[in-house]
Amino acid sequence: MLREKQSSIYDLAMGRPLEINLLRTFVMLVEEQSVTRVARRLNRTQPAISLQLGRLNDAVGRPLFERDLRHPRLTRHGEMLLPYARQMLKMHDDAYSRLSSEEIAGRVTLGCPDLYAAFLLPETLASFRAAYPGIEVTVRCALSAQLSEEISAGRLDVALATRMPTVHPNVSSITLLRHEPLVWLGAKSGRAFQEKPLPLALLPEGNLYRDYALQALNNASRAWRIACVSESIAGMEAMALADAAVIVLAESVKVAGLRRLTEQDGMPPLPPVELVLWRRKTGAFPAADHLAAHIERDVGTNPARRRQAKLAEAF
């Protein structure tokens, strides 16, 4: 009996390797909470995703999710594996990037809105520069609608943007990175949200955050006025911190001195936006492809920004 137990432990520890592609699917399902979305992101069928999870269960020797994958919920052993899986994926992808980076060189022009440049990209660009010292990245900040025109005209190689219903850029690849909830923000201990009409600090016309904010207030029959139109996030933040206006930002953006305003404060709910990655050409410029893959791996996740890799080479 003791020998059988020892053999089982040995098989788990040594005889059944945890394959990187299986761990990637496992972590992605935890993050996405949907087999359908995982299958779409990996360009695979739902049965193929279920088969991969079954193989990982066999390798571990224990179920990692509860039976109903329509609402993925980790078992105790799944919770135990998750931090190790994330660490293994990070080490694998960092090693892969480092080994392949020395021969990659070139210039890439990246477009993104001011908000994403300030809050989403600093760490991503820093890690990319460390991994690919031979690639020079130029960043162009503009609203998503303008970025669509510039990437279509060939002035941008890659763009991180908000998907807009009426904007259809002429690009070779569009990747949905994640759904980004929107929130109302006001000064801590401030009273601007109680004013009638409600003072707003917004980006210029053509911004989806602005459109959703005004639509939500109109649907709620809440009177409003535009106290400030700013082309930069800093201008909007200044108005909110001065308790002169209420603003709308992505939920993942944290600004010291501001607090989230909810329905209890009389603010209507806001719909999420879709964060997308546009590529002008795929496969023609290795430097641009590597930057796009790096952004997708770092940003293409839930608002907590836990790293979730998606490298095609691993599949």
LUMDRENMAR-422085 format. One record per residue (C-alpha): z, y, x; residue number from 1; residue in one letter. Coordinates in Angstrom, 3 decimals. Layout:
ATOM        zz        yy        xx  pos  code
ATOM         Z         Y         X  NUM     a
...
***
This chain:
ATOM        zz        yy        xx  pos  code
ATOM     0.000     0.000     0.000    1     m
ATOM     0.922     2.380     2.811    2     l
ATOM    -2.269     1.491     4.668    3     r
ATOM    -4.373     2.225     1.573    4     e
ATOM    -2.711     5.627     1.200    5     k
ATOM    -3.258     6.470     4.862    6     q
ATOM    -6.899     5.410     4.569    7     s
ATOM    -7.370     7.697     1.569    8     s
ATOM    -5.928    10.652     3.471    9     i
ATOM    -8.156     9.890     6.450   10     y
ATOM   -11.263     9.736     4.238   11     d
ATOM   -10.410    13.094     2.713   12     l
ATOM    -9.692    14.762     6.043   13     a
ATOM   -12.297    13.172     8.283   14     m
ATOM   -14.797    11.015     6.432   15     g
ATOM   -16.039    13.390     3.749   16     r
ATOM   -17.226    16.685     5.217   17     p
ATOM   -17.219    19.719     2.943   18     l
ATOM   -20.811    20.914     3.050   19     e
ATOM   -21.384    24.654     3.305   20     i
ATOM   -23.905    24.767     0.456   21     n
ATOM   -21.454    22.984    -1.867   22     l
ATOM   -18.657    25.375    -0.943   23     l
ATOM   -21.005    28.297    -1.542   24     r
ATOM   -21.794    27.100    -5.049   25     t
ATOM   -18.080    26.498    -5.695   26     f
ATOM   -17.065    30.033    -4.653   27     v
ATOM   -19.981    31.595    -6.493   28     m
ATOM   -18.980    29.867    -9.736   29     l
ATOM   -15.423    31.134    -9.338   30     v
ATOM   -16.766    34.661    -8.931   31     e
ATOM   -19.484    34.591   -11.573   32     e
ATOM   -17.597    32.508   -14.176   33     q
ATOM   -20.944    31.216   -15.438   34     s
ATOM   -23.059    28.221   -14.429   35     v
ATOM   -26.086    30.009   -15.872   36     t
ATOM   -25.651    33.070   -13.641   37     r
ATOM   -25.031    30.915   -10.564   38     v
ATOM   -28.178    28.890   -11.286   39     a
ATOM   -30.182    32.098   -11.680   40     r
ATOM   -28.893    33.578    -8.430   41     r
ATOM   -29.595    30.403    -6.477   42     l
ATOM   -32.942    29.841    -8.206   43     n
ATOM   -31.827    26.407    -9.357   44     r
ATOM   -31.337    24.604   -12.650   45     t
ATOM   -27.968    24.317   -14.364   46     q
ATOM   -27.932    20.501   -13.945   47     p
ATOM   -28.512    21.004   -10.204   48     a
ATOM   -25.461    23.278   -10.019   49     i
ATOM   -23.355    20.737   -11.930   50     s
ATOM   -24.563    18.018    -9.561   51     l
ATOM   -23.488    20.063    -6.541   52     q
ATOM   -20.038    20.567    -8.024   53     l
ATOM   -19.826    16.837    -8.685   54     g
ATOM   -20.656    16.121    -5.042   55     r
ATOM   -17.937    18.533    -3.927   56     l
ATOM   -15.437    16.858    -6.262   57     n
ATOM   -16.357    13.516    -4.705   58     d
ATOM   -15.939    14.924    -1.192   59     a
ATOM   -12.526    16.365    -2.018   60     v
ATOM   -11.515    13.351    -4.056   61     g
ATOM   -10.065    15.494    -6.820   62     r
ATOM   -11.477    17.631    -9.656   63     p
ATOM   -11.734    21.318    -8.776   64     l
ATOM   -12.500    22.686   -12.262   65     f
ATOM   -11.277    21.775   -15.693   66     e
ATOM   -13.766    19.695   -17.677   67     r
ATOM   -15.405    22.525   -19.648   68     d
ATOM   -17.723    24.385   -17.240   69     l
ATOM   -18.750    26.790   -19.996   70     r
ATOM   -15.472    28.541   -19.230   71     h
ATOM   -14.820    27.665   -15.564   72     p
ATOM   -11.144    27.320   -14.804   73     r
ATOM    -9.789    26.055   -11.520   74     l
ATOM    -7.459    23.092   -11.283   75     t
ATOM    -4.474    23.177    -8.954   76     r
ATOM    -6.594    21.609    -6.220   77     h
ATOM    -9.385    24.104    -6.862   78     g
ATOM    -6.937    26.967    -6.363   79     e
ATOM    -5.831    25.304    -3.145   80     m
ATOM    -9.392    24.966    -1.832   81     l
ATOM   -10.614    28.458    -2.776   82     l
ATOM    -9.140    30.535     0.109   83     p
ATOM   -10.259    27.936     2.654   84     y
ATOM   -13.752    27.873     1.157   85     a
ATOM   -14.060    31.652     1.390   86     r
ATOM   -12.887    31.640     4.986   87     q
ATOM   -15.284    28.848     5.937   88     m
ATOM   -18.220    30.660     4.325   89     l
ATOM   -17.374    33.887     6.102   90     k
ATOM   -17.143    32.162     9.475   91     m
ATOM   -20.378    30.250     8.855   92     h
ATOM   -22.354    33.330     7.823   93     d
ATOM   -20.903    35.547    10.542   94     d
ATOM   -21.837    32.921    13.137   95     a
ATOM   -25.315    32.540    11.682   96     y
ATOM   -25.888    36.292    11.635   97     s
ATOM   -24.567    36.713    15.151   98     r
ATOM   -26.713    33.947    16.611   99     l
ATOM   -29.879    35.231    14.951  100     s
ATOM   -29.275    38.937    15.473  101     s
ATOM   -30.185    39.344    19.124  102     e
ATOM   -33.925    38.866    18.540  103     e
ATOM   -34.098    41.109    15.465  104     i
ATOM   -34.950    44.765    15.995  105     a
ATOM   -36.612    47.556    14.062  106     g
ATOM   -35.985    50.429    11.681  107     r
ATOM   -35.000    50.226     8.034  108     v
ATOM   -34.737    53.014     5.481  109     t
ATOM   -32.095    52.308     2.844  110     l
ATOM   -31.787    54.291    -0.381  111     g
ATOM   -28.691    54.454    -2.569  112     c
ATOM   -26.839    56.872    -4.866  113     p
ATOM   -24.156    59.071    -3.353  114     d
ATOM   -21.417    57.062    -5.083  115     l
ATOM   -22.458    53.769    -3.497  116     y
ATOM   -22.926    55.347    -0.085  117     a
ATOM   -19.377    56.698    -0.192  118     a
ATOM   -17.507    53.736    -1.650  119     f
ATOM   -19.533    50.531    -1.351  120     l
ATOM   -21.527    50.710     1.857  121     l
ATOM   -19.333    51.956     4.753  122     p
ATOM   -17.827    48.549     5.587  123     e
ATOM   -21.112    46.774     4.879  124     t
ATOM   -23.121    49.035     7.177  125     l
ATOM   -20.465    48.805     9.896  126     a
ATOM   -20.514    45.004     9.850  127     s
ATOM   -24.323    45.000     9.756  128     f
ATOM   -24.505    47.263    12.797  129     r
ATOM   -22.128    44.963    14.674  130     a
ATOM   -24.175    41.892    13.743  131     a
ATOM   -27.612    43.482    14.318  132     y
ATOM   -27.310    46.107    17.058  133     p
ATOM   -31.079    46.205    17.472  134     g
ATOM   -31.733    47.428    13.920  135     i
ATOM   -31.616    51.166    13.200  136     e
ATOM   -30.689    52.025     9.604  137     v
ATOM   -31.476    55.375     7.988  138     t
ATOM   -29.741    56.102     4.665  139     v
ATOM   -31.292    58.276     1.946  140     r
ATOM   -28.991    59.303    -0.935  141     c
ATOM   -30.446    60.140    -4.350  142     a
ATOM   -30.184    59.200    -8.020  143     l
ATOM   -31.495    55.761    -8.947  144     s
ATOM   -34.503    57.182   -10.828  145     a
ATOM   -35.591    59.113    -7.736  146     q
ATOM   -34.989    56.086    -5.506  147     l
ATOM   -37.346    54.124    -7.752  148     s
ATOM   -40.116    56.643    -7.090  149     e
ATOM   -39.478    56.700    -3.346  150     e
ATOM   -39.408    52.938    -2.853  151     i
ATOM   -42.537    52.588    -5.001  152     s
ATOM   -44.241    55.168    -2.774  153     a
ATOM   -43.271    53.240     0.354  154     g
ATOM   -40.747    55.775     1.669  155     r
ATOM   -37.852    53.286     1.362  156     l
ATOM   -37.636    49.669     2.489  157     d
ATOM   -34.516    48.646     0.554  158     v
ATOM   -32.585    50.379    -2.233  159     a
ATOM   -29.180    49.753    -3.772  160     l
ATOM   -29.367    51.246    -7.251  161     a
ATOM   -28.200    51.215   -10.842  162     t
ATOM   -30.615    49.412   -13.148  163     r
ATOM   -31.934    51.878   -15.725  164     m
ATOM   -33.748    50.780   -18.907  165     p
ATOM   -36.693    53.122   -18.356  166     t
ATOM   -37.059    52.729   -14.593  167     v
ATOM   -39.416    50.056   -13.269  168     h
ATOM   -39.998    50.407    -9.522  169     p
ATOM   -43.073    48.923    -7.906  170     n
ATOM   -41.282    46.445    -5.609  171     v
ATOM   -41.691    42.816    -4.598  172     s
ATOM   -38.108    41.790    -5.343  173     s
ATOM   -35.317    42.877    -7.706  174     i
ATOM   -31.943    41.145    -7.350  175     t
ATOM   -29.026    41.605    -9.738  176     l
ATOM   -25.962    41.981    -7.543  177     l
ATOM   -23.238    42.350   -10.148  178     r
ATOM   -22.123    44.005   -13.361  179     h
ATOM   -20.062    47.099   -12.636  180     e
ATOM   -17.607    48.287   -15.342  181     p
ATOM   -17.365    52.031   -15.891  182     l
ATOM   -14.084    53.886   -16.453  183     v
ATOM   -12.901    57.349   -17.382  184     w
ATOM   -10.776    59.082   -14.739  185     l
ATOM    -8.514    62.110   -14.923  186     g
ATOM    -5.809    63.745   -12.839  187     a
ATOM    -2.479    61.973   -12.687  188     k
ATOM    -0.100    63.796   -15.025  189     s
ATOM    -3.110    65.874   -16.073  190     g
ATOM    -3.963    67.033   -19.593  191     r
ATOM    -7.697    67.676   -19.465  192     a
ATOM    -8.356    64.532   -21.526  193     f
ATOM    -6.382    66.068   -24.400  194     q
ATOM    -8.467    69.228   -24.586  195     e
ATOM   -10.857    69.905   -27.474  196     k
ATOM   -13.698    69.856   -26.722  197     p
ATOM   -13.304    67.421   -23.848  198     l
ATOM   -14.315    68.988   -20.478  199     p
ATOM   -16.611    66.762   -18.424  200     l
ATOM   -17.802    66.790   -14.813  201     a
ATOM   -21.050    64.837   -14.630  202     l
ATOM   -23.955    64.042   -12.354  203     l
ATOM   -27.342    65.639   -13.188  204     p
ATOM   -29.607    64.317   -15.937  205     e
ATOM   -31.226    61.007   -15.108  206     g
ATOM   -27.940    59.284   -14.267  207     n
ATOM   -26.886    56.290   -16.393  208     l
ATOM   -23.171    57.028   -15.981  209     y
ATOM   -23.797    60.393   -17.619  210     r
ATOM   -25.892    58.885   -20.425  211     d
ATOM   -23.302    56.227   -21.245  212     y
ATOM   -20.451    58.746   -21.209  213     a
ATOM   -22.129    61.137   -23.627  214     l
ATOM   -23.314    58.313   -25.866  215     q
ATOM   -19.800    56.845   -26.067  216     a
ATOM   -18.275    60.218   -26.956  217     l
ATOM   -20.935    60.905   -29.585  218     n
ATOM   -20.428    57.463   -31.143  219     n
ATOM   -16.701    58.161   -31.294  220     a
ATOM   -17.311    61.633   -32.815  221     s
ATOM   -15.417    63.181   -29.898  222     r
ATOM   -16.404    66.775   -29.157  223     a
ATOM   -17.252    67.486   -25.521  224     w
ATOM   -18.490    70.207   -23.197  225     r
ATOM   -19.944    70.020   -19.693  226     i
ATOM   -17.614    71.868   -17.359  227     a
ATOM   -19.461    70.925   -14.179  228     c
ATOM   -22.735    69.360   -13.078  229     v
ATOM   -22.551    68.113    -9.502  230     s
ATOM   -25.096    66.311    -7.390  231     e
ATOM   -22.292    64.785    -5.328  232     s
ATOM   -19.315    62.636    -6.215  233     i
ATOM   -17.074    64.982    -4.207  234     a
ATOM   -17.756    67.841    -6.621  235     g
ATOM   -16.857    65.713    -9.619  236     m
ATOM   -13.687    64.467    -7.927  237     e
ATOM   -12.619    68.020    -7.131  238     a
ATOM   -12.891    69.011   -10.801  239     m
ATOM   -10.937    65.958   -11.922  240     a
ATOM    -8.220    66.411    -9.281  241     l
ATOM    -7.834    70.035   -10.397  242     a
ATOM    -7.335    68.755   -13.973  243     d
ATOM   -10.365    70.813   -14.965  244     a
ATOM   -12.436    67.887   -16.228  245     a
ATOM   -12.674    64.173   -16.904  246     v
ATOM   -15.185    62.066   -14.969  247     i
ATOM   -16.802    58.618   -15.174  248     v
ATOM   -16.979    56.339   -12.147  249     l
ATOM   -17.297    52.644   -11.398  250     a
ATOM   -14.117    50.646   -11.865  251     e
ATOM   -14.193    49.508    -8.225  252     s
ATOM   -13.938    53.114    -7.004  253     v
ATOM   -10.371    54.169    -6.274  254     k
ATOM    -9.588    57.856    -5.839  255     v
ATOM    -6.089    58.964    -4.844  256     a
ATOM    -4.689    61.414    -7.367  257     g
ATOM    -6.735    60.138   -10.317  258     l
ATOM    -5.793    57.617   -12.982  259     r
ATOM    -7.781    55.540   -15.414  260     r
ATOM    -7.973    56.883   -18.960  261     l
ATOM    -8.102    54.264   -21.710  262     t
ATOM    -8.414    54.048   -25.479  263     e
ATOM    -4.676    54.790   -25.658  264     q
ATOM    -5.551    58.193   -24.197  265     d
ATOM    -8.204    58.676   -26.857  266     g
ATOM   -11.148    57.772   -24.629  267     m
ATOM   -13.881    55.493   -26.015  268     p
ATOM   -14.824    52.284   -24.149  269     p
ATOM   -17.800    52.386   -21.806  270     l
ATOM   -20.415    49.668   -21.225  271     p
ATOM   -20.945    48.236   -17.732  272     p
ATOM   -23.941    49.005   -15.566  273     v
ATOM   -25.979    46.589   -13.480  274     e
ATOM   -26.012    47.020    -9.731  275     l
ATOM   -29.377    45.883    -8.338  276     v
ATOM   -31.085    45.531    -4.974  277     l
ATOM   -34.745    46.533    -4.662  278     w
ATOM   -36.946    45.350    -1.801  279     r
ATOM   -40.299    47.013    -1.214  280     r
ATOM   -41.736    43.949     0.536  281     k
ATOM   -40.228    40.532     1.139  282     t
ATOM   -40.996    38.669     4.342  283     g
ATOM   -43.095    41.414     5.940  284     a
ATOM   -40.259    43.188     7.772  285     f
ATOM   -37.505    40.913     9.173  286     p
ATOM   -35.177    43.858     9.795  287     a
ATOM   -35.351    44.924     6.137  288     a
ATOM   -34.913    41.322     4.961  289     d
ATOM   -31.770    40.946     7.073  290     h
ATOM   -30.307    44.207     5.751  291     l
ATOM   -31.048    43.181     2.164  292     a
ATOM   -29.410    39.771     2.680  293     a
ATOM   -26.382    41.425     4.274  294     h
ATOM   -25.942    43.849     1.375  295     i
ATOM   -26.389    41.050    -1.131  296     e
ATOM   -23.711    39.003     0.574  297     r
ATOM   -21.216    41.883     0.811  298     d
ATOM   -21.818    43.768    -2.424  299     v
ATOM   -23.115    41.019    -4.706  300     g
ATOM   -19.772    40.038    -6.084  301     t
ATOM   -17.053    41.031    -8.496  302     n
ATOM   -15.454    44.498    -8.364  303     p
ATOM   -12.753    43.264    -6.016  304     a
ATOM   -15.563    42.883    -3.473  305     r
ATOM   -14.532    39.475    -2.227  306     r
ATOM   -17.280    38.332     0.072  307     r
ATOM   -19.609    35.888    -1.608  308     q
ATOM   -22.491    34.664     0.507  309     a
ATOM   -25.988    33.869    -0.564  310     k
ATOM   -28.149    33.006     2.426  311     l
ATOM   -31.327    31.192     1.524  312     a
ATOM   -31.241    29.344     4.831  313     e
ATOM   -28.104    27.506     3.742  314     a
ATOM   -29.862    25.849     0.846  315     f
***
